Amino acid sequence: MPNFRYRAMTASGAIITGMLEAPSEPAAAEEIRNRGYYLIDATHGDAPAPWWQDIRLAHLLPQKRFSPRGLVVATQELAALLQAGLELDRSLEILVNLDETKPLRAVFEALLERVRGGSSFADSLAAQPEFPKFYVNMVRAGEQSGDLQAALQQLGEYLGRSLAVREAVISALIYPCLLLATTGVSIIVILVFVLPSFTPLFAEAGKTLPPATQFVKDAGDFVTNWSWAIVLGILLGAFALRRALQDAAFKRQWDAMLLRMPLLGSLLVKLDVERFGRTLGTLLRSGVTLPAALEIAGDTLSNSVLGGAVLSAAAGLKEGDQLSRFLHSSAVFPPMALDMMRVGEESGQLDTMLLRMADHYEREVKHTIDRLVALLVPCLTIFMGVIVAGLIGSILVAILSVNDLAM
């Protein structure tokens, strides 16, 4: 059955995208309308999206979307309400009216309507493209086992730990980014405003600028006169890279190159191994079968090389192969992770070992980030200091040259 990529508008006015299986395009449009959305367009999943969709105004404006923290709060609140003995529909009704989940109100209203209409909670979540696949499968496993509250509690813990790792990475990047921005603004001010003020002095004295000062002045003139071209080139380059990354072969080459980079490649591996271990371990503990859990976990990985190895392992396990042995043949997973998975398989506690592996690599990620920041900040400070010192030095050379001419 063919896949269709669609864009639609929710009742709250938010633009959503997704994929669905349908025998034909009219059937896909009918299914989208049955979900309560207003169809904007639908294209065959095998065909690339029109290029103008990437530069539409909606991408330049803030979009209403799930915030990771909002999803964590909503999941934990729902688990607490179910643990208190409330029915699912009553719990969803309370979530709709909570201030903490206000950005998700329209989503939970749709869920409440479907649950009261007789749909299971997992099916109701599957009809909402905002919920990731692993979320739906964990809820489905919880419903089938008769312990939805425990599944939601595990989900809340999983999402909370994942959010903590993400925020640790973002927090570590704040200071280097501020340093780069401040230094960049300082350089632009010197090039565009300070240095051009010396040109009339040399013109009146009948002397040309020193070579170093002339070079810096030419750079400032280029930035001033061609700033629009620089900005346009950056935007076009980012747009071209984004389009190229939609091609599976190019993305795999790009991701493989990132993994080979010193320091950064190790950090990316640890991030994805931590995400893989926590996702797979949580799914297995919730009752999802290993092949299905591997397919879901592979889709959550950001690096296509590691994701491809996991998806290949899912296909290999259907033939009776072992997870640790198959992943070892891919040569992308760290030996420590493979050893922990092998111990889990031999002891029959794969889910427990995967979660321990995730905890280990979460600590490794934090330590690696601390080391990278400790190395990056001084290097950036020295590099930017050298650039600013060179610019100021070129100005001082010009000033001394004018003084010598006057004397």
DOBAPA-83077 format. One record per residue (C-alpha): x negated, y, z negated; residue in one letter. Coordinates in Angstrom, 1 decimal. Each point is the difference from the previous one (the first is absolute). Layout:
N
((X,Y,Z),"A")
...
# end
This chain:
407
((0.0,0.0,0.0),"M")
((-1.5,3.4,1.0),"P")
((-1.0,2.6,-2.5),"N")
((1.2,3.6,0.2),"F")
((-1.7,3.1,-1.4),"R")
((2.5,2.6,-1.1),"Y")
((0.4,3.5,-1.5),"R")
((3.1,0.9,-1.9),"A")
((1.4,2.6,-2.4),"M")
((1.4,-0.9,-3.4),"T")
((3.0,1.6,-1.6),"A")
((-2.3,2.3,-2.0),"S")
((-1.6,1.3,3.3),"G")
((-3.3,-1.8,-0.4),"A")
((-1.7,-1.5,3.1),"I")
((-0.9,-3.7,-0.3),"I")
((-1.7,-2.5,2.3),"T")
((-0.1,-3.7,0.1),"G")
((0.0,-3.3,1.9),"M")
((2.8,-2.5,0.4),"L")
((0.8,-3.1,2.0),"E")
((3.0,0.0,2.4),"A")
((1.0,-1.7,3.2),"P")
((0.4,3.3,1.9),"S")
((-0.3,3.7,-0.4),"E")
((3.8,0.5,-0.5),"P")
((-0.1,-2.6,-2.7),"A")
((-2.9,1.7,-1.7),"A")
((1.9,3.3,0.1),"A")
((3.1,-1.7,-1.5),"E")
((-2.1,-1.5,-2.8),"E")
((-1.5,3.4,-0.9),"I")
((3.5,1.6,-0.1),"R")
((1.2,-2.9,-2.2),"N")
((-2.8,0.9,-2.4),"R")
((1.5,3.5,-0.4),"G")
((-2.6,1.9,2.1),"Y")
((0.4,2.4,2.9),"Y")
((-2.1,-1.4,2.9),"L")
((-2.4,2.5,1.7),"I")
((-1.8,-2.3,2.4),"D")
((-1.0,-3.7,0.3),"A")
((-2.8,-1.5,2.1),"T")
((-1.2,-3.5,0.6),"H")
((-2.5,-1.0,-2.6),"G")
((-2.6,-1.2,2.5),"D")
((0.0,3.4,1.8),"A")
((-2.1,2.8,-1.5),"P")
((1.9,2.9,-1.5),"A")
((0.3,3.1,2.2),"P")
((-3.0,2.3,-0.5),"W")
((2.2,3.0,-0.8),"W")
((1.3,-1.7,-3.1),"Q")
((-3.4,0.5,-1.7),"D")
((0.2,3.8,0.4),"I")
((3.6,0.7,-0.8),"R")
((0.7,2.7,-2.5),"L")
((1.2,-2.5,-2.6),"A")
((-3.6,-1.2,-0.5),"H")
((-1.1,3.5,-0.8),"L")
((2.6,0.6,-2.7),"L")
((0.3,-1.6,-3.4),"P")
((2.1,-3.2,0.2),"Q")
((2.2,-1.5,-2.6),"K")
((-1.5,-3.4,-0.7),"R")
((-0.7,-2.4,-2.8),"F")
((-2.6,1.3,-2.4),"S")
((-2.0,-2.9,-1.5),"P")
((0.6,1.4,-3.5),"R")
((3.7,0.3,0.6),"G")
((0.2,-3.6,1.1),"L")
((-1.9,-1.1,-3.1),"V")
((2.3,1.9,-2.3),"V")
((3.1,-1.3,1.7),"A")
((-1.1,-3.6,-0.1),"T")
((-1.0,0.2,-3.7),"Q")
((3.2,1.7,-0.9),"E")
((2.1,-2.6,1.8),"L")
((-1.9,-2.8,-1.7),"A")
((0.6,1.6,-3.4),"A")
((3.7,0.4,0.7),"L")
((0.4,-3.6,1.1),"L")
((-1.9,-1.1,-3.1),"Q")
((2.4,2.0,-2.1),"A")
((2.8,-2.2,1.3),"G")
((1.6,2.2,2.6),"L")
((1.4,-1.3,3.2),"E")
((-1.9,0.8,3.2),"L")
((2.6,2.3,1.5),"D")
((0.3,2.0,-3.3),"R")
((-3.8,0.2,-0.2),"S")
((-0.2,1.4,3.6),"L")
((2.8,2.5,-0.9),"E")
((-2.1,1.3,-2.9),"I")
((-3.1,0.2,2.2),"L")
((2.0,2.2,2.4),"V")
((0.6,2.5,-2.7),"N")
((-3.4,0.1,-1.6),"L")
((-2.1,3.2,0.5),"D")
((-3.2,-2.1,0.3),"E")
((1.3,-1.8,3.1),"T")
((1.7,3.0,1.6),"K")
((-2.1,-0.1,3.2),"P")
((1.2,-3.6,0.5),"L")
((3.7,0.7,-0.7),"R")
((1.2,-0.5,3.5),"A")
((-1.9,-3.3,0.3),"V")
((1.5,-1.4,-3.2),"F")
((3.4,1.2,0.9),"E")
((-0.2,-2.1,3.2),"A")
((-1.3,-3.0,-2.1),"L")
((2.9,0.4,-2.4),"L")
((2.5,0.1,2.8),"E")
((-1.4,-3.2,1.6),"R")
((-0.2,-1.9,-3.4),"V")
((3.6,0.9,-0.8),"R")
((0.9,-1.1,3.5),"G")
((-1.2,-3.6,-0.8),"G")
((-3.6,0.1,1.3),"S")
((-2.8,-1.4,-2.1),"S")
((-2.5,2.5,-1.3),"F")
((-2.8,-1.4,2.2),"A")
((2.2,0.3,3.1),"D")
((0.9,3.5,-1.0),"S")
((-3.7,0.9,-0.3),"L")
((-0.8,-1.6,3.3),"A")
((2.6,2.3,1.7),"A")
((-2.0,3.0,-1.3),"Q")
((-3.2,0.5,2.0),"P")
((-1.5,2.0,-2.9),"E")
((-0.7,-3.1,-2.0),"F")
((-3.1,-2.0,1.0),"P")
((0.2,-3.6,0.9),"K")
((-1.7,-1.3,-3.1),"F")
((2.5,1.9,-2.2),"Y")
((3.0,-1.7,1.7),"V")
((-1.6,-3.5,-0.2),"N")
((-0.8,0.4,-3.7),"M")
((3.6,1.0,-0.8),"V")
((1.3,-2.8,2.2),"R")
((-2.1,-2.5,-1.9),"A")
((1.2,1.4,-3.3),"G")
((3.6,-0.3,1.0),"E")
((-0.5,-3.6,1.2),"Q")
((-1.7,-0.9,-3.4),"S")
((2.8,1.7,-1.9),"G")
((-2.4,2.5,-1.7),"D")
((0.2,3.2,1.9),"L")
((-1.0,2.1,-3.0),"Q")
((-3.3,-1.8,-0.3),"A")
((-0.7,0.4,3.7),"A")
((0.7,3.7,-0.3),"L")
((-2.2,0.3,-3.0),"Q")
((-2.9,-1.6,1.9),"Q")
((0.7,2.3,2.9),"L")
((-0.2,3.0,-2.3),"G")
((-3.3,-1.2,-1.4),"E")
((-1.4,-0.7,3.4),"Y")
((1.1,3.4,1.4),"L")
((-1.4,1.8,-3.1),"G")
((-3.4,-1.6,0.3),"R")
((-0.1,0.7,3.7),"S")
((0.9,3.6,-0.6),"L")
((-2.7,0.3,-2.6),"A")
((-2.7,-1.2,2.4),"V")
((1.3,2.4,2.7),"R")
((0.0,3.0,-2.4),"E")
((-3.5,-0.9,-1.2),"A")
((-1.3,0.2,3.6),"V")
((1.9,3.3,0.6),"I")
((-1.3,1.5,-3.2),"S")
((-3.6,-0.9,0.8),"A")
((0.3,1.8,3.4),"L")
((1.4,3.3,-1.4),"I")
((-3.2,1.5,-1.1),"Y")
((-2.1,-0.8,3.2),"P")
((2.8,1.3,2.1),"C")
((0.2,3.2,-2.0),"L")
((-3.8,0.4,0.3),"L")
((0.2,-0.5,3.8),"L")
((2.8,2.5,0.4),"A")
((-1.6,2.6,-2.2),"T")
((-3.3,-0.3,1.9),"T")
((1.7,0.1,3.3),"G")
((1.9,3.2,-0.8),"V")
((-3.3,1.5,-1.2),"S")
((-1.7,-0.9,3.3),"I")
((2.8,1.4,2.1),"I")
((0.0,3.3,-2.0),"V")
((-3.8,0.4,0.6),"I")
((0.2,-0.8,3.7),"L")
((3.1,1.9,0.9),"V")
((-0.1,3.1,-2.4),"F")
((-3.4,0.5,-1.5),"V")
((-2.5,-0.7,2.7),"L")
((1.7,2.0,2.8),"P")
((-0.4,3.2,-2.1),"S")
((-3.8,-0.1,0.5),"F")
((0.3,0.1,3.8),"T")
((0.6,3.8,0.3),"P")
((-3.0,0.7,-2.2),"L")
((-2.3,-1.8,2.4),"F")
((1.7,1.6,3.0),"A")
((-0.6,3.5,-1.4),"E")
((-3.7,-0.9,-0.8),"A")
((-0.5,-1.4,3.5),"G")
((-1.3,-3.3,-1.4),"K")
((1.3,-3.4,0.7),"T")
((1.1,-2.4,-2.7),"L")
((-2.5,-2.5,-1.3),"P")
((0.4,-3.4,1.6),"P")
((1.4,-1.7,-3.1),"A")
((2.5,2.8,-0.5),"T")
((0.9,0.0,3.7),"Q")
((0.7,-3.7,-0.1),"F")
((2.3,0.4,-3.0),"V")
((1.7,3.0,1.5),"K")
((0.7,-2.0,3.2),"D")
((1.5,-2.7,-2.1),"A")
((2.2,2.5,-1.7),"G")
((1.1,1.5,3.3),"D")
((0.8,-3.5,1.3),"F")
((2.1,-0.7,-3.1),"V")
((1.8,3.4,0.3),"T")
((0.6,-0.2,3.8),"N")
((0.8,-3.7,0.3),"W")
((1.7,-0.7,-3.3),"S")
((3.2,-1.0,1.9),"W")
((-2.0,-2.5,2.1),"A")
((-1.6,-1.5,-3.1),"I")
((3.3,-0.4,-1.7),"V")
((1.6,-1.4,3.2),"L")
((-2.9,-2.4,0.5),"G")
((0.4,-1.3,-3.6),"I")
((3.7,-0.5,0.4),"L")
((-0.3,-1.7,3.4),"L")
((-2.8,-2.3,-1.4),"G")
((2.2,-0.9,-3.0),"A")
((2.9,-0.7,2.3),"F")
((-2.1,-2.1,2.4),"A")
((-1.4,-2.0,-2.9),"L")
((3.5,-0.6,-1.4),"R")
((1.3,-1.2,3.3),"R")
((-3.1,-2.2,0.5),"A")
((0.5,-1.6,-3.4),"L")
((3.4,-1.2,1.1),"Q")
((-1.8,-2.4,2.3),"D")
((-0.7,-3.2,-1.9),"A")
((-3.3,-0.7,1.7),"A")
((-1.4,3.5,-0.6),"F")
((1.2,0.0,-3.6),"K")
((-1.7,-3.2,-0.7),"R")
((-3.3,1.3,1.5),"Q")
((0.5,3.2,-2.1),"W")
((0.6,-1.9,-3.2),"D")
((-2.9,-2.3,0.6),"A")
((-2.2,3.1,0.5),"M")
((1.2,1.4,-3.3),"L")
((-0.8,-3.2,-1.8),"L")
((-3.6,0.2,1.2),"R")
((-0.5,3.5,-1.3),"M")
((-2.2,0.1,-3.2),"P")
((1.8,0.7,-3.3),"L")
((3.3,0.8,1.7),"L")
((0.4,-3.5,1.5),"G")
((-0.5,-1.6,-3.4),"S")
((2.6,2.3,-1.5),"L")
((2.5,-0.7,2.7),"L")
((-0.5,-3.8,-0.4),"V")
((0.5,0.3,-3.8),"K")
((3.2,2.1,0.5),"L")
((1.6,-2.5,2.3),"D")
((-1.1,-3.1,-2.0),"V")
((1.5,1.6,-3.1),"E")
((3.3,0.7,1.9),"R")
((-0.1,-3.5,1.5),"F")
((-0.5,-1.8,-3.3),"G")
((2.7,2.0,-1.8),"R")
((2.5,-0.3,2.8),"T")
((-0.5,-3.7,0.5),"L")
((-0.2,-0.9,-3.7),"G")
((3.2,2.0,-0.8),"T")
((1.8,-1.6,2.9),"L")
((-1.0,-3.5,-1.0),"L")
((0.9,0.6,-3.6),"R")
((3.4,1.1,1.2),"S")
((0.6,-3.3,1.8),"G")
((-0.8,1.0,3.6),"V")
((-1.7,-2.9,1.9),"T")
((-3.7,0.4,0.8),"L")
((0.3,0.2,3.9),"P")
((2.8,2.6,-0.3),"A")
((-1.9,1.9,-2.7),"A")
((-3.2,0.1,2.1),"L")
((1.9,1.5,3.0),"E")
((1.4,2.7,-2.3),"I")
((-3.3,0.7,-1.7),"A")
((-1.8,0.2,3.4),"G")
((2.4,2.7,1.1),"D")
((-0.8,2.1,-3.0),"T")
((-3.8,0.2,0.7),"L")
((-1.2,3.2,1.5),"S")
((-3.0,-1.5,1.8),"N")
((1.1,-2.1,3.0),"S")
((-3.1,-2.2,-0.2),"V")
((0.9,-1.2,-3.5),"L")
((3.7,0.0,0.9),"G")
((-0.7,-2.2,3.0),"G")
((-2.0,-2.5,-2.1),"A")
((2.9,-0.3,-2.4),"V")
((2.6,-0.5,2.7),"L")
((-2.2,-2.6,1.6),"S")
((-0.3,-1.7,-3.3),"A")
((3.8,-0.1,-0.2),"A")
((0.1,-1.8,3.3),"A")
((-2.8,-2.4,-1.1),"G")
((1.7,-0.8,-3.3),"L")
((3.0,-1.3,2.0),"K")
((-2.4,-2.7,1.3),"E")
((-1.1,-1.0,-3.5),"G")
((-3.2,2.1,-0.3),"D")
((-1.1,1.6,-3.3),"Q")
((0.2,3.8,-0.5),"L")
((-3.5,0.5,-1.4),"S")
((-1.6,-2.2,2.7),"R")
((1.9,1.8,2.8),"F")
((-0.9,3.4,-1.2),"L")
((-3.6,-1.0,-0.5),"H")
((-0.2,-0.8,3.7),"S")
((1.2,3.6,0.8),"S")
((-3.2,1.4,-1.6),"A")
((1.7,3.2,-1.1),"V")
((1.0,-0.8,-3.6),"F")
((-2.5,0.4,-2.8),"P")
((-1.5,-3.2,-1.5),"P")
((1.4,0.9,-3.5),"M")
((3.5,0.2,1.3),"A")
((-0.3,-3.3,1.8),"L")
((-1.4,-1.7,-3.1),"D")
((2.9,1.2,-2.2),"M")
((2.5,-1.2,2.6),"M")
((-1.7,-3.4,0.2),"R")
((0.2,-0.4,-3.8),"V")
((3.7,1.0,0.1),"G")
((0.7,-2.6,2.7),"E")
((-1.9,-2.7,-1.8),"E")
((1.7,0.7,-3.4),"S")
((3.5,0.5,1.5),"G")
((0.1,3.6,-1.3),"Q")
((-0.6,2.0,3.2),"L")
((2.4,2.8,-0.9),"D")
((-1.8,0.6,-3.4),"T")
((-3.4,0.0,1.6),"M")
((1.1,2.3,2.8),"L")
((1.3,2.5,-2.6),"L")
((-3.2,-0.3,-2.0),"R")
((-1.9,0.6,3.3),"M")
((2.1,3.1,0.6),"A")
((-0.8,1.3,-3.5),"D")
((-3.8,-0.6,0.6),"H")
((0.0,1.8,3.3),"Y")
((2.1,2.8,-1.4),"E")
((-2.8,0.6,-2.5),"R")
((-2.6,-0.3,2.8),"E")
((1.9,2.6,2.1),"V")
((-0.1,2.5,-2.9),"K")
((-3.7,-0.7,-0.6),"H")
((-0.8,0.3,3.7),"T")
((1.9,3.3,0.3),"I")
((-1.8,1.4,-3.0),"D")
((-3.4,-0.9,1.5),"R")
((1.0,1.4,3.4),"L")
((1.2,3.3,-1.5),"V")
((-3.2,0.2,-2.2),"A")
((-2.0,-0.4,3.2),"L")
((2.2,2.1,2.3),"L")
((0.4,3.1,-2.1),"V")
((-3.8,0.8,-0.3),"P")
((-0.6,-0.8,3.6),"C")
((2.8,2.3,1.1),"L")
((-1.2,2.7,-2.3),"T")
((-3.5,-0.2,1.3),"I")
((1.1,-0.2,3.6),"F")
((2.4,2.9,-0.2),"M")
((-2.6,2.0,-2.1),"G")
((-2.6,-0.4,2.8),"V")
((2.5,1.2,2.6),"I")
((1.1,3.0,-2.0),"V")
((-3.7,0.8,-0.9),"A")
((-0.9,-0.2,3.7),"G")
((2.8,2.5,0.9),"L")
((-1.0,2.4,-2.8),"I")
((-3.6,-0.4,1.0),"G")
((0.8,1.0,3.6),"S")
((1.7,3.2,-1.4),"I")
((-3.0,0.8,-2.2),"L")
((-2.4,-0.4,3.0),"V")
((2.2,2.5,1.9),"A")
((-0.1,2.5,-2.9),"I")
((-3.8,-0.2,-0.4),"L")
((-0.4,0.4,3.7),"S")
((2.1,3.2,-0.1),"V")
((-2.1,1.3,-3.0),"N")
((-3.3,-0.7,1.8),"D")
((1.3,1.9,3.1),"L")
((1.0,3.0,-2.1),"A")
((-3.4,0.1,-1.8),"M")
# end
